[in-house]
Structure formats: structure tokens, C-alpha cells
């Protein structure tokens, strides 16, 4: 079972501070003692150790507090390429100061994308209507030419001759012109 001291020592070792604070032999003995200790002994040792302050061995709480601080370095006024590429620009204080700018840029990006989508949709609609208009013009032109062909006098006369039972026949005399006085 891992004790609080062992966890703290592992955290110190992970941060690279263990080599400076304790010799390697003492650390191995402490770890071995902590692993082999029973539950009762562990509780007693932790109560005794809490009362004593070990400047060379910080507790887990101290290590966590040191590594997980919420306060950050203030946003530096000098912006360099190294600070931008290194990610220093993304600290919390800098983001908080620029949150409205980020929201404005996001809004304009969404507006730009939606406007482009709408324009593409309108272009597709215009293209479809243009092709439909061309098809309608061709159909109208072909129907108009067919109607003109059927309405010619020679064609009408042929149809009348084909139907012998028809009482309609072409006029023998030219039409009369009637002049109406005012």
C-alpha cells in the first residue's frame, strides 16, 4: 500500500528534485519501509510525520500546490516570435484580455463561411434555372416552327383535299376591301 510520503517522494522524483534532496540509499530504504508497512503502522507514521516538518522532504500537498498554481506570469508587453511559437501568448491572462477579439473573429469566420455557402447555393440555383430556360427556349422554338409548318396555306389545302367530306374549300376570288367613311 502506498503511503502519502511515498507518493510525495515519487512526485519529487518525477520533478527531478529527488536527487538533490536525498541520497539514493535513503530513498530506497524509505520506499521499502512504506511498501512493507501495515495499515496501522502507516496511519501512525503519517500522523507523526504530519506533526514534523521535513524541509528536505515536502509533502504531497506542498508538491501539488507548487506545481498546480492558478496564478500565472503576467502577459509580457514584448511579443517576439519565440514567445508566440513557444505558446507563451496562450496564458490565461492574455486569453482573458483578448476574449472579445477572439469572439469577434469567430463570429466573422462563421459569417464568412455561411455567406460563402449561401452564395454557392444561389449560383447552383441560377445555373439550374439557366439550363431550364435554355431547354424551354428550344422547346418553344421547335413548337413554333411546327405550328408555322402546319398553318401554311399549301399544307392546309392538302389536308382539305385529303378529307373529301369537308365543305370548306379555298376561295376562288380575292377578298373584298371595304372602305368605311368617317
Protein Blocks (a to p, Z undefined) as FASTA:
>chain_A
ZZfklmmmmmmmmnopmmmmpcfklmmmmmmmmmmpcfklmmmmmmmmmmpccfklccfk
lmmmmmmcfbdcdddfbdcfklmmnopmmpmklmmmmmmmmmmmmmmmmmmmmmmmmmmm
mmmmmmmmmmmmmmmmmmmmmmmmmmmmmmpmklmmmmmmmmmmbcbdcdfbdcdddddd
ZZ
